[in-house]
Amino acid sequence: MPRDKGHNNNNPPERQYRMKTRKIACWTPVIVATVFLSSGCASVRKKTVHQRVVTGLYDNQLDVLTTNFSRIKERKTTRTELEKMGFTLKNVPNMKVLEGVPAFEELFGKEGFRNLDLEKSVDILRELGLFTLYKIPYKDVTTVSDRIYMNRQKTTVKGPDSMFTIIVRDELVVYSKKNLLFNDTVEQRKRILGGPIDLIGEAGGAVSAGMKAGGL
């Protein structure tokens, strides 16, 4: 009997379906094994983020910076004396320097200057132009996140995150403030099956690549 030229007897749709089903069945144990083996071998997975923002003042020694900052006397300490104490105020990395109105907007917000009539406030602007704001950061914070399978995550945050502010009018310090913050916190989060879900997502990406390579 002559063959039907419009039908491919060598690879009918039923055969293609059976082949694909077999391949999926072969890969399923691989996915399951990957998930559970990874869960067993890495019951605690750590992610560490280190944030460091320093200026180089006092060789980045926070205790020395804090001690010398405490020696500043408002309306007594001069810019020259600041330099002698070790507060280099020029070309310092990560230190914010603002002059005039921007300096006061940084401290008190823009709202107070929004309705300022420039034509009637020349003297005020001239006076504000004499002020310079220096903000000296010191941040050395480490955040460690532990994925604890099956359903808990612990995040630990440790380290200083401080800011030292100086305002100079002409050559005289008129304002100084230090904001010292030392992080030492532990936060626990609960998410049902959070660990396996995250792990399946990671393992699924690798397995998916393998399945594509296998023609699935």
N, C-alpha and C positions, 0 to 999 in steps of 0.2 A: 504494500500500500504506500503511495507517495506521502512524504512528510509534509506537514503544514508549515510552509515557509514563514508564516507570521508568528510561529510559536517556537521558543528556544527550549528544546528538550534537555539540553545539557545543564541548564541551571534554572529550573522552574522557580516561581515565587515561594512555593512551599519549602524547597530545599534551602533557599536563601534565609528564610525565617528560622529554620532549624539550626543552621550554622550560627546565626547571630545569637540565638538563645543559648547554644552551647558555650559561646565565648563569654557571654554575660555570666553564666553559671560558673565558669572557670575563674572569673575575676572576683566574684562575690566573696569567696573565702579569703582572698588577698586583702580586700578592704577591711573585712572584720578582723583579721589577724593584725593588720597594721594598727588599727585603732586600739585594740586591747593590749598589744605588746608595747606600744608607745605609752599607753596609760600606766602600765605596770612599771616600765623602766624610768619614766619621768613623772612620778607622782607629784613632784613640785617643780614647776618651771619658772625661772626667774627672768625678769626684764628690768634692767638697771638703766636709769637715765641720770646723768650728772650735769648739773647746770652751774657754771662758774662765771661770775662777772666781777672782775676786780680792776683796780686802777694802777697797781704797781706802787702806790704810796706805802711807805714803811715796809717795803718788801712783802706786801700783801699779808702782813701780820695783823689780824683783827684786834688783838688785845693792845698792841702798840698804837694802832690807829685810834682806838677808843680812849686810851689814856691821854694821848696828846689832844684829842678833840675836847676832852673835859677841861683842858687848860685854857681854852678860848674864853675870853671875857667880853660880853657884849658892851659896845660903846667904849671899850678900852683897848682891845687888841687891834693892831693895825695890820694892813696887808703885808707890810715888810716883816712884821713879827710872825705872821702866818708862814711866810717863806722860811724864816729861820727855824720855826718849829717843825718844818718838814712838809708843810702843805703847799706843794708846787701846784700853782693854779693855771698853768699854761701847758697846752699840748699834752694833756693827761688822757689816756685812753679810757673810754666808757664814762667819763665825767661829763655831766650835762652843764652847760654854761648858757645862761640867758640874761639879757640886759633889758632894762626899761620895763615897759608894760608887759611883755611876755613873761618876765620874771614874776610879776605879781599875779598874772593869770595862772601861772603854774601853781602858785601857792593857794590862791583864793578863788580860782575859777574865772571864766570869762564874763560871767553874769554881771559882776560889779563894774565892768568897763563897757558894757554893751550900749548904754545910753549916754556915754561921755560925749559932750559937745566939744569937738576938737578946737573950734574957733575960740571958745570961751575957756578952754582948759590948757592953754599954751604953757602957763606957769606950772601947772600940775604935771604935764608931760615932761617939761624940762627937769623938774625935780625927780620924777620917776626915772629919767634917763641916767641919773647918777648912781642907780642901784644895779648891782650885778649879783645874780643868783648862781651858786655852785651846788650841785647835787653829786655826792660821792657815794657810789653803790659798793656794797660788799655782799656778794652772794656766792655761796658754795654749798649747794643743796644736792643731795643724792636721794632719788626716789627708786625704791625697789618694789616691784609688783610680783607676788608669788601666785601662780595659778595652782591652787591646791585641789586636786581632783578628789571627790567628785563635784562638789558644788560650792566651794568657798574660795575667796580670793583675799589675800592680805597685802595691804600696801603700806610700806614704811617710808616716812619722809624725815630726813635728818639733815641738819646743817643750818648755818646762819644765813639770814636774808635781811640785811640791814641797809639803812640809808642815812647819810650824814649831810645836813643842809647848812649852808653858810650864805648869808647875804651881806655884801659889802657896799657901803655908800661912800663914794670917793675912795678914801684909803682906810676907812674905819669899819670894823665888823659891827653891824647893828642887830644881827639875828643869827642864832645858831641853835640847831636842834638835831638830836640823834634819835633815830627810831631803830631800836635793837630788837630783832626777832630771831629767835632760835627755834627752828623746827625740830620736834622730836615726837612725832605722832605715828600711831598705828591705826589703820582703818580696816575693818573686816566687812566684806560684802558677801552676800549669799545669793546664788542664782541656781535654781534646780537644774542639775545635769549640765551646768555651765562648762565644766571641764571637758567632758566627752563631746559636747556640741562644738566647742572650739577646736578640739583635736580632730574631729571628723572633718571639719572644714579644711584643716591643714592637710590631713592625709588624703582627703578627697581630691585635692588639687594635684597631688603627685600621682594618684591612681588614675585620674582622668587623663593625664598626659600619657600614662602607659596604655590605657585603653585605646586612645587615638592612634598610638603607634601600632597597636595590634589590629587596627582597621575597624574598630567599633565606632 
